[in-house]
Amino acid sequence: MRATRQVPPKERHDRQRPRHRPCPPAPHAAAPQRTGALGHLRVLDLSRVLAGPWCTQNLADMGADVIKIEKPGEGDDTRHWGPPFFADAAGTPTDNACYFAACNRNKRSVTVDMATPEGQELIRELACQSDVLVENFKTGGLARYGLDYESLRHLNPRLIYCSVTGFGHTGPYASRAGYDMLVQAMSGLMSITGHADSEPGGGPLRVGVAVIDLFTGMYATSAILSALEARHHTGRGQHIDMALLDVAMAILANQGTGYLNSGNVPKRQGNTHPSVVPYQDFPTQDGNVLLAIGNDGQFARFCAAAGVDWAQDARFTTNAGRVRHRDTLIPMMSALTRTRPMAEWVRLLEDKAVPCGPINHIGQAFDDPQVQYRGLRVEQERYPGAQPPAGEHVNRVVTTASPMRLSDTPPTLRHAPPALGQHTEQVLRERLGVDKERMAALRAKGVV
């Protein structure tokens, strides 16, 4: 084997890092009106699909000015992940997938081809003016463009740079691509989701939404807010390394901790709970009802309302006893719940402080009076008060509201999930002072 000189890691990195001129001064512009708790923050969003965009939508809902960078002519992958697709004013399906709208509210879309030197320079200029940058490229993927953390922190030392990857920036899997379902499988989450192998329909299942992506977006939001707080004291930004696998292992919660301390590998058990009984769905005359009885008092109140004396049975008085005698109690309860319709059980128990409810489909959930009262359905227009430009067939967009309720600085609605490149000229003029002539040249070269 030919001998090669081992270049120290720092020396090697510095040697490969592109050299860029310092950040230019920002053009003079009126300070944006502060809206929401984070209205003073500027966020540059280089992420796609779900985990990163979920994080930046949280920041945007809380008032941050989020600029979403997308590839010209293509955009975020989820713009094409359908059906379902949005319909135009005549009700005809378009090629705009609904998926994108779930995680890109309150952002402005700017198209930039970062494979071009001019595009890279535009992104660097925007990063110089940003407080936070979020990206989810493969480990090392942005270094070749001079858009990695080490390159940008020299231009903007206050920048908080959040990377979202499948497996993190270190370790034997660092170079692998990671997707939610793959990580659900690798983390063990699918092994505890679904019915037991011995039951009808048994086998591992993924969760019905991309829960690892969503949790990663939430953890990334918390990490960014923590880094912002630290910057108040240090004056410096930092790099945040968020990995889907790390998050998946963390949210195993009691199942993971139970294994670590007992050595017992948890098994799938459908809708039942490993540590709490009765905590599952039960059959009624016209469907299933969900009972989530989490303590002995709730069980006693259930028994009193249902007219049975099981709470006085020594086997069932405590939760530990009910867990041990699960196989005896559950058939007894199933026989009892079959004696009434589902709605009657809900009416019977709702004022007894016994958690009980229907198992809705999503349409029924959005029709629920509590959901409606809380305003969880949000309707916006991409072009409020105006007709969409030629070629744009979608204006009305409906999403689910942010669940964050702050009394003084609540989430605000400023932008509907944007059309591809909807704000390119506005943002580049406002942030970088790009005039009409330069914009025309950038468009002619396919940079934007």
Disulfide bonds with the S-S distance in Angstrom:
Cys23-Cys128 1.52
